[in-house]
Amino acid sequence: MVHAHVGGSGIKTVNAAYTSQTSPNPTCGYVSFDNRSGDVFHCRNPYWDCNWQGDADHVASMNIKSRIQDHQIDRFTPYTEVRKILDARFLR
């Protein structure tokens, strides 16, 4: 954190719940434990063919970046509530 401050970068904290199990595809957003297998992410959306694939850590970092601007999910939102919010978004 000190290096970020000295270098002029800001520090943001976000809630990381389900970031490596959620499709980063903005039109999908499907959340499932089955989407992640070890270091590999593969969206298993049963309703349409999202088929997003990639490194699980990279997917998590993409989702973490999008959480910075998320006004519904903050750092202290319980993980059970995060899941409800993500599921509701997916169903819309």
Contacts in CASP RR format, 6 or more apart in sequence:
PFRMAT RR
TARGET T0000
AUTHOR 0000-0000-0000
METHOD contacts of the structure
MODEL  1
MVHAHVGGSGIKTVNAAYTSQTSPNPTCGYVSFDNRSGDVFHCRNPYWDC
NWQGDADHVASMNIKSRIQDHQIDRFTPYTEVRKILDARFLR
1 11 0 8 1.000
4 10 0 8 1.000
4 11 0 8 1.000
5 11 0 8 1.000
12 68 0 8 1.000
13 75 0 8 1.000
14 64 0 8 1.000
14 67 0 8 1.000
14 68 0 8 1.000
14 70 0 8 1.000
14 73 0 8 1.000
14 74 0 8 1.000
14 75 0 8 1.000
15 67 0 8 1.000
15 73 0 8 1.000
15 74 0 8 1.000
15 75 0 8 1.000
15 76 0 8 1.000
15 77 0 8 1.000
15 79 0 8 1.000
15 82 0 8 1.000
16 60 0 8 1.000
16 64 0 8 1.000
16 67 0 8 1.000
17 73 0 8 1.000
17 77 0 8 1.000
17 79 0 8 1.000
17 82 0 8 1.000
17 83 0 8 1.000
18 31 0 8 1.000
18 63 0 8 1.000
18 79 0 8 1.000
18 82 0 8 1.000
18 83 0 8 1.000
18 86 0 8 1.000
19 59 0 8 1.000
19 60 0 8 1.000
19 61 0 8 1.000
19 63 0 8 1.000
19 64 0 8 1.000
19 67 0 8 1.000
20 36 0 8 1.000
20 41 0 8 1.000
20 56 0 8 1.000
20 57 0 8 1.000
20 59 0 8 1.000
20 60 0 8 1.000
20 63 0 8 1.000
21 31 0 8 1.000
21 32 0 8 1.000
21 33 0 8 1.000
21 35 0 8 1.000
21 36 0 8 1.000
22 29 0 8 1.000
22 30 0 8 1.000
22 31 0 8 1.000
22 35 0 8 1.000
22 59 0 8 1.000
22 63 0 8 1.000
22 86 0 8 1.000
23 29 0 8 1.000
23 30 0 8 1.000
23 31 0 8 1.000
23 35 0 8 1.000
23 43 0 8 1.000
23 45 0 8 1.000
23 50 0 8 1.000
23 52 0 8 1.000
23 59 0 8 1.000
24 52 0 8 1.000
24 59 0 8 1.000
24 62 0 8 1.000
24 63 0 8 1.000
24 66 0 8 1.000
25 43 0 8 1.000
25 50 0 8 1.000
25 52 0 8 1.000
27 50 0 8 1.000
28 43 0 8 1.000
28 45 0 8 1.000
28 48 0 8 1.000
28 50 0 8 1.000
28 52 0 8 1.000
28 90 0 8 1.000
29 45 0 8 1.000
29 50 0 8 1.000
29 86 0 8 1.000
29 89 0 8 1.000
29 90 0 8 1.000
30 43 0 8 1.000
30 44 0 8 1.000
30 45 0 8 1.000
30 47 0 8 1.000
30 50 0 8 1.000
30 90 0 8 1.000
31 83 0 8 1.000
31 86 0 8 1.000
31 87 0 8 1.000
31 90 0 8 1.000
32 44 0 8 1.000
34 44 0 8 1.000
35 41 0 8 1.000
35 42 0 8 1.000
35 43 0 8 1.000
35 44 0 8 1.000
36 56 0 8 1.000
38 56 0 8 1.000
39 55 0 8 1.000
39 56 0 8 1.000
39 57 0 8 1.000
40 53 0 8 1.000
40 54 0 8 1.000
40 55 0 8 1.000
40 56 0 8 1.000
41 52 0 8 1.000
41 53 0 8 1.000
41 54 0 8 1.000
41 55 0 8 1.000
41 56 0 8 1.000
41 58 0 8 1.000
41 59 0 8 1.000
42 51 0 8 1.000
42 52 0 8 1.000
42 53 0 8 1.000
42 54 0 8 1.000
43 50 0 8 1.000
43 51 0 8 1.000
43 52 0 8 1.000
43 53 0 8 1.000
45 51 0 8 1.000
52 59 0 8 1.000
67 73 0 8 1.000
72 85 0 8 1.000
73 82 0 8 1.000
73 85 0 8 1.000
77 85 0 8 1.000
END
